[in-house]
Amino acid sequence: MHVKKGDKVVVIAGSDKGKIGKILENLPKKNRVVVENVNMQTKHQKQTKEMQQAGIIAKEGAINSSNVMLYCDKCKSGVRTELKIENDKKVRACKKCGTVLK
Ligand SMILES: [Zn+2]
């Protein structure tokens, strides 16, 4: 997987193309990710003890991880990354501007 939970990514394909969000869930076995506010699915929620509110709820659906790219705040776009060594740790950096993406 080229992205991980908590990464800021931009959607590069599909109906949510151009949306920016954080990765909420990583599903490496399925090669899919769940991104904040992307691929919203509405579901009818029945009232349960845990869910006091019944009705329609919106929840993110998983999308293919190849449809997202890491987002660089400096470049203001999705970017390719390269590995850098910083304090003896491998980090990912933007290939364009060199900013380390955490
Ligand atoms: Zn950059």
Backbone and ligand atoms as CSV (ligand in chain L), in Angstrom:
chain,resi,resn,atom,element,x,y,z
A,1,MET,N,N,0.839,-1.197,0.000
A,1,MET,CA,C,0.000,0.000,0.000
A,1,MET,C,C,0.877,1.252,0.000
A,2,HIS,N,N,0.560,2.195,-0.843
A,2,HIS,CA,C,1.346,3.413,-0.905
A,2,HIS,C,C,0.823,4.473,0.051
A,3,VAL,N,N,-0.285,4.199,0.688
A,3,VAL,CA,C,-0.843,5.145,1.645
A,3,VAL,C,C,-1.192,4.414,2.928
A,4,LYS,N,N,-1.301,5.180,3.998
A,4,LYS,CA,C,-1.686,4.550,5.244
A,4,LYS,C,C,-2.696,5.402,6.007
A,5,LYS,N,N,-3.230,4.817,7.051
A,5,LYS,CA,C,-4.242,5.485,7.854
A,5,LYS,C,C,-3.732,6.852,8.331
A,6,GLY,N,N,-4.567,7.867,8.185
A,6,GLY,CA,C,-4.183,9.203,8.643
A,6,GLY,C,C,-3.551,10.057,7.548
A,7,ASP,N,N,-3.194,9.431,6.430
A,7,ASP,CA,C,-2.602,10.186,5.325
A,7,ASP,C,C,-3.631,11.141,4.712
A,8,LYS,N,N,-3.142,12.277,4.272
A,8,LYS,CA,C,-3.991,13.206,3.539
A,8,LYS,C,C,-3.843,12.874,2.065
A,9,VAL,N,N,-4.948,12.573,1.438
A,9,VAL,CA,C,-4.879,12.154,0.041
A,9,VAL,C,C,-5.878,12.928,-0.809
A,10,VAL,N,N,-5.656,12.880,-2.088
A,10,VAL,CA,C,-6.588,13.463,-3.040
A,10,VAL,C,C,-7.081,12.339,-3.959
A,11,VAL,N,N,-8.358,12.395,-4.279
A,11,VAL,CA,C,-8.944,11.379,-5.151
A,11,VAL,C,C,-8.654,11.766,-6.596
A,12,ILE,N,N,-8.111,10.825,-7.360
A,12,ILE,CA,C,-7.703,11.158,-8.727
A,12,ILE,C,C,-8.588,10.508,-9.787
A,13,ALA,N,N,-9.539,9.694,-9.349
A,13,ALA,CA,C,-10.432,9.065,-10.315
A,13,ALA,C,C,-11.786,8.796,-9.673
A,14,GLY,N,N,-12.787,8.650,-10.516
A,14,GLY,CA,C,-14.118,8.340,-10.020
A,14,GLY,C,C,-14.959,9.571,-9.778
A,15,SER,N,N,-16.124,9.357,-9.183
A,15,SER,CA,C,-17.078,10.458,-9.028
A,15,SER,C,C,-16.636,11.476,-7.984
A,16,ASP,N,N,-15.725,11.121,-7.127
A,16,ASP,CA,C,-15.247,12.054,-6.102
A,16,ASP,C,C,-13.891,12.652,-6.457
A,17,LYS,N,N,-13.552,12.597,-7.730
A,17,LYS,CA,C,-12.291,13.123,-8.212
A,17,LYS,C,C,-12.055,14.548,-7.727
A,18,GLY,N,N,-10.872,14.802,-7.185
A,18,GLY,CA,C,-10.534,16.149,-6.738
A,18,GLY,C,C,-10.783,16.383,-5.257
A,19,LYS,N,N,-11.493,15.471,-4.620
A,19,LYS,CA,C,-11.764,15.617,-3.188
A,19,LYS,C,C,-10.521,15.295,-2.369
A,20,ILE,N,N,-10.359,16.042,-1.296
A,20,ILE,CA,C,-9.206,15.831,-0.421
A,20,ILE,C,C,-9.713,15.381,0.948
A,21,GLY,N,N,-9.089,14.363,1.494
A,21,GLY,CA,C,-9.502,13.892,2.810
A,21,GLY,C,C,-8.461,13.002,3.439
A,22,LYS,N,N,-8.723,12.672,4.693
A,22,LYS,CA,C,-7.816,11.790,5.411
A,22,LYS,C,C,-8.259,10.349,5.268
A,23,ILE,N,N,-7.293,9.467,5.256
A,23,ILE,CA,C,-7.620,8.046,5.203
A,23,ILE,C,C,-8.098,7.592,6.585
A,24,LEU,N,N,-9.301,7.097,6.610
A,24,LEU,CA,C,-9.885,6.662,7.877
A,24,LEU,C,C,-9.625,5.187,8.113
A,25,GLU,N,N,-9.571,4.449,7.047
A,25,GLU,CA,C,-9.430,2.992,7.151
A,25,GLU,C,C,-8.595,2.488,5.991
A,26,ASN,N,N,-7.773,1.509,6.298
A,26,ASN,CA,C,-6.914,0.921,5.286
A,26,ASN,C,C,-7.256,-0.566,5.177
A,27,LEU,N,N,-7.599,-1.004,3.976
A,27,LEU,CA,C,-7.959,-2.407,3.779
A,27,LEU,C,C,-6.989,-3.033,2.776
A,28,PRO,N,N,-5.769,-3.333,3.242
A,28,PRO,CA,C,-4.724,-3.796,2.315
A,28,PRO,C,C,-5.073,-5.088,1.571
A,29,LYS,N,N,-5.812,-5.959,2.217
A,29,LYS,CA,C,-6.170,-7.231,1.559
A,29,LYS,C,C,-7.046,-7.010,0.345
A,30,LYS,N,N,-7.903,-6.007,0.443
A,30,LYS,CA,C,-8.803,-5.700,-0.670
A,30,LYS,C,C,-8.228,-4.605,-1.553
A,31,ASN,N,N,-7.072,-4.069,-1.136
A,31,ASN,CA,C,-6.459,-2.966,-1.873
A,31,ASN,C,C,-7.379,-1.756,-1.918
A,32,ARG,N,N,-8.062,-1.532,-0.831
A,32,ARG,CA,C,-9.021,-0.426,-0.782
A,32,ARG,C,C,-8.791,0.446,0.451
A,33,VAL,N,N,-9.240,1.665,0.348
A,33,VAL,CA,C,-9.123,2.593,1.469
A,33,VAL,C,C,-10.455,3.313,1.671
A,34,VAL,N,N,-10.663,3.766,2.900
A,34,VAL,CA,C,-11.828,4.591,3.199
A,34,VAL,C,C,-11.316,5.990,3.484
A,35,VAL,N,N,-11.808,6.942,2.688
A,35,VAL,CA,C,-11.352,8.330,2.814
A,35,VAL,C,C,-12.495,9.203,3.304
A,36,GLU,N,N,-12.154,10.044,4.278
A,36,GLU,CA,C,-13.065,11.021,4.859
A,36,GLU,C,C,-13.888,11.745,3.798
A,37,ASN,N,N,-15.193,11.688,3.916
A,37,ASN,CA,C,-16.127,12.408,3.029
A,37,ASN,C,C,-16.063,12.001,1.559
A,38,VAL,N,N,-15.502,10.856,1.281
A,38,VAL,CA,C,-15.413,10.383,-0.096
A,38,VAL,C,C,-16.245,9.112,-0.252
A,39,ASN,N,N,-16.940,9.027,-1.371
A,39,ASN,CA,C,-17.784,7.884,-1.672
A,39,ASN,C,C,-18.834,7.670,-0.584
A,40,MET,N,N,-19.523,8.746,-0.237
A,40,MET,CA,C,-20.535,8.676,0.814
A,40,MET,C,C,-21.695,7.776,0.396
A,41,GLN,N,N,-22.027,6.878,1.290
A,41,GLN,CA,C,-23.142,5.971,1.063
A,41,GLN,C,C,-24.196,6.280,2.116
A,42,THR,N,N,-25.430,6.381,1.677
A,42,THR,CA,C,-26.472,6.583,2.683
A,42,THR,C,C,-27.086,5.242,3.031
A,43,LYS,N,N,-27.270,5.085,4.307
A,43,LYS,CA,C,-27.834,3.823,4.798
A,43,LYS,C,C,-28.985,4.125,5.738
A,44,HIS,N,N,-29.965,3.244,5.678
A,44,HIS,CA,C,-31.050,3.383,6.635
A,44,HIS,C,C,-30.631,2.712,7.927
A,45,GLN,N,N,-30.673,3.486,8.974
A,45,GLN,CA,C,-30.217,2.978,10.262
A,45,GLN,C,C,-31.429,2.690,11.135
A,46,LYS,N,N,-31.514,1.457,11.572
A,46,LYS,CA,C,-32.599,1.126,12.495
A,46,LYS,C,C,-32.195,1.555,13.894
A,47,GLN,N,N,-33.193,1.900,14.628
A,47,GLN,CA,C,-32.903,2.346,15.991
A,47,GLN,C,C,-32.467,1.157,16.854
A,48,THR,N,N,-31.353,1.317,17.518
A,48,THR,CA,C,-30.868,0.285,18.441
A,48,THR,C,C,-30.514,0.960,19.758
A,49,LYS,N,N,-30.096,0.165,20.689
A,49,LYS,CA,C,-29.691,0.730,21.979
A,49,LYS,C,C,-28.495,1.666,21.810
A,50,GLU,N,N,-27.567,1.266,20.940
A,50,GLU,CA,C,-26.359,2.070,20.743
A,50,GLU,C,C,-26.659,3.311,19.915
A,51,MET,N,N,-27.484,3.115,18.912
A,51,MET,CA,C,-27.835,4.211,18.021
A,51,MET,C,C,-29.202,4.741,18.405
A,52,GLN,N,N,-29.192,5.847,19.129
A,52,GLN,CA,C,-30.457,6.413,19.592
A,52,GLN,C,C,-31.235,7.030,18.444
A,53,GLN,N,N,-30.513,7.445,17.426
A,53,GLN,CA,C,-31.163,8.148,16.334
A,53,GLN,C,C,-31.390,7.216,15.155
A,54,ALA,N,N,-32.637,7.032,14.811
A,54,ALA,CA,C,-32.941,6.230,13.641
A,54,ALA,C,C,-33.032,7.134,12.431
A,55,GLY,N,N,-32.924,6.569,11.255
A,55,GLY,CA,C,-33.070,7.386,10.055
A,55,GLY,C,C,-31.971,7.083,9.066
A,56,ILE,N,N,-31.725,8.031,8.199
A,56,ILE,CA,C,-30.728,7.818,7.164
A,56,ILE,C,C,-29.386,8.376,7.632
A,57,ILE,N,N,-28.385,7.549,7.586
A,57,ILE,CA,C,-27.055,8.031,7.947
A,57,ILE,C,C,-26.139,7.917,6.732
A,58,ALA,N,N,-25.197,8.820,6.664
A,58,ALA,CA,C,-24.231,8.785,5.577
A,58,ALA,C,C,-22.901,8.266,6.112
A,59,LYS,N,N,-22.309,7.382,5.341
A,59,LYS,CA,C,-21.060,6.775,5.784
A,59,LYS,C,C,-20.150,6.589,4.574
A,60,GLU,N,N,-18.873,6.728,4.790
A,60,GLU,CA,C,-17.929,6.566,3.698
A,60,GLU,C,C,-17.837,5.105,3.245
A,61,GLY,N,N,-17.769,4.929,1.938
A,61,GLY,CA,C,-17.538,3.604,1.381
A,61,GLY,C,C,-16.088,3.502,0.924
A,62,ALA,N,N,-15.591,2.270,0.867
A,62,ALA,CA,C,-14.188,2.076,0.478
A,62,ALA,C,C,-14.008,2.327,-1.018
A,63,ILE,N,N,-12.860,2.843,-1.366
A,63,ILE,CA,C,-12.514,3.011,-2.780
A,63,ILE,C,C,-11.171,2.357,-3.046
A,64,ASN,N,N,-10.877,2.123,-4.302
A,64,ASN,CA,C,-9.621,1.489,-4.669
A,64,ASN,C,C,-8.447,2.400,-4.316
A,65,SER,N,N,-7.434,1.805,-3.711
A,65,SER,CA,C,-6.305,2.625,-3.256
A,65,SER,C,C,-5.542,3.251,-4.421
A,66,SER,N,N,-5.686,2.685,-5.620
A,66,SER,CA,C,-5.000,3.278,-6.773
A,66,SER,C,C,-5.705,4.553,-7.249
A,67,ASN,N,N,-6.870,4.822,-6.691
A,67,ASN,CA,C,-7.598,6.045,-7.061
A,67,ASN,C,C,-7.235,7.232,-6.188
A,68,VAL,N,N,-6.302,7.038,-5.269
A,68,VAL,CA,C,-5.875,8.163,-4.435
A,68,VAL,C,C,-4.372,8.377,-4.543
A,69,MET,N,N,-3.990,9.623,-4.324
A,69,MET,CA,C,-2.572,9.988,-4.290
A,69,MET,C,C,-2.328,10.782,-3.031
A,70,LEU,N,N,-1.136,10.677,-2.482
A,70,LEU,CA,C,-0.792,11.496,-1.332
A,70,LEU,C,C,-0.878,12.963,-1.722
A,71,TYR,N,N,-1.397,13.778,-0.810
A,71,TYR,CA,C,-1.574,15.196,-1.094
A,71,TYR,C,C,-0.435,15.986,-0.467
A,72,CYS,N,N,0.150,16.882,-1.238
A,72,CYS,CA,C,1.209,17.747,-0.731
A,72,CYS,C,C,0.636,19.146,-0.545
A,73,ASP,N,N,0.694,19.652,0.697
A,73,ASP,CA,C,0.150,20.973,0.999
A,73,ASP,C,C,0.870,22.085,0.249
A,74,LYS,N,N,2.152,21.865,0.032
A,74,LYS,CA,C,2.952,22.889,-0.631
A,74,LYS,C,C,2.638,22.958,-2.131
A,75,CYS,N,N,2.546,21.800,-2.761
A,75,CYS,CA,C,2.256,21.754,-4.197
A,75,CYS,C,C,0.762,21.933,-4.476
A,76,LYS,N,N,-0.046,21.754,-3.451
A,76,LYS,CA,C,-1.496,21.814,-3.574
A,76,LYS,C,C,-2.018,20.839,-4.626
A,77,SER,N,N,-1.428,19.663,-4.620
A,77,SER,CA,C,-1.923,18.634,-5.530
A,77,SER,C,C,-1.474,17.257,-5.044
A,78,GLY,N,N,-2.007,16.247,-5.716
A,78,GLY,CA,C,-1.558,14.893,-5.439
A,78,GLY,C,C,-0.169,14.716,-6.024
A,79,VAL,N,N,0.709,14.065,-5.300
A,79,VAL,CA,C,2.098,13.967,-5.754
A,79,VAL,C,C,2.637,12.545,-5.607
A,80,ARG,N,N,3.663,12.286,-6.386
A,80,ARG,CA,C,4.407,11.051,-6.214
A,80,ARG,C,C,5.400,11.276,-5.085
A,81,THR,N,N,5.760,10.211,-4.420
A,81,THR,CA,C,6.664,10.363,-3.278
A,81,THR,C,C,7.930,9.559,-3.481
A,82,GLU,N,N,8.940,9.957,-2.730
A,82,GLU,CA,C,10.170,9.187,-2.709
A,82,GLU,C,C,10.570,8.986,-1.251
A,83,LEU,N,N,11.330,7.946,-1.010
A,83,LEU,CA,C,11.759,7.674,0.358
A,83,LEU,C,C,12.985,8.497,0.691
A,84,LYS,N,N,12.966,9.019,1.887
A,84,LYS,CA,C,14.097,9.787,2.396
A,84,LYS,C,C,14.459,9.215,3.752
A,85,ILE,N,N,15.679,9.435,4.153
A,85,ILE,CA,C,16.070,9.031,5.501
A,85,ILE,C,C,16.175,10.285,6.358
A,86,GLU,N,N,15.404,10.298,7.420
A,86,GLU,CA,C,15.430,11.439,8.327
A,86,GLU,C,C,15.515,10.895,9.746
A,87,ASN,N,N,16.553,11.284,10.469
A,87,ASN,CA,C,16.796,10.762,11.816
A,87,ASN,C,C,16.765,9.234,11.846
A,88,ASP,N,N,17.451,8.639,10.893
A,88,ASP,CA,C,17.536,7.184,10.765
A,88,ASP,C,C,16.192,6.510,10.521
A,89,LYS,N,N,15.207,7.300,10.146
A,89,LYS,CA,C,13.904,6.707,9.858
A,89,LYS,C,C,13.543,6.971,8.411
A,90,LYS,N,N,12.880,6.009,7.825
A,90,LYS,CA,C,12.430,6.184,6.454
A,90,LYS,C,C,11.181,7.049,6.455
A,91,VAL,N,N,11.201,8.104,5.681
A,91,VAL,CA,C,10.016,8.950,5.565
A,91,VAL,C,C,9.700,9.136,4.089
A,92,ARG,N,N,8.477,9.535,3.827
A,92,ARG,CA,C,8.086,9.793,2.438
A,92,ARG,C,C,8.142,11.288,2.174
A,93,ALA,N,N,8.698,11.632,1.060
A,93,ALA,CA,C,8.803,13.039,0.702
A,93,ALA,C,C,8.192,13.257,-0.672
A,94,CYS,N,N,7.674,14.461,-0.872
A,94,CYS,CA,C,7.118,14.854,-2.155
A,94,CYS,C,C,8.237,14.876,-3.188
A,95,LYS,N,N,7.980,14.249,-4.327
A,95,LYS,CA,C,9.017,14.178,-5.360
A,95,LYS,C,C,9.254,15.540,-6.011
A,96,LYS,N,N,8.230,16.376,-5.981
A,96,LYS,CA,C,8.338,17.685,-6.630
A,96,LYS,C,C,9.101,18.690,-5.777
A,97,CYS,N,N,8.659,18.854,-4.510
A,97,CYS,CA,C,9.229,19.936,-3.699
A,97,CYS,C,C,10.069,19.429,-2.540
A,98,GLY,N,N,10.049,18.132,-2.282
A,98,GLY,CA,C,10.899,17.576,-1.234
A,98,GLY,C,C,10.322,17.642,0.161
A,99,THR,N,N,9.126,18.188,0.299
A,99,THR,CA,C,8.494,18.262,1.611
A,99,THR,C,C,8.221,16.858,2.150
A,100,VAL,N,N,8.589,16.659,3.410
A,100,VAL,CA,C,8.335,15.357,4.026
A,100,VAL,C,C,6.843,15.258,4.371
A,101,LEU,N,N,6.222,14.202,3.907
A,101,LEU,CA,C,4.796,13.979,4.160
A,101,LEU,C,C,4.656,12.965,5.277
A,102,LYS,N,N,4.032,13.398,6.360
A,102,LYS,CA,C,3.924,12.507,7.530
A,102,LYS,C,C,2.631,11.717,7.457
L,1,ZN,ZN,ZN,5.249,19.031,-2.863
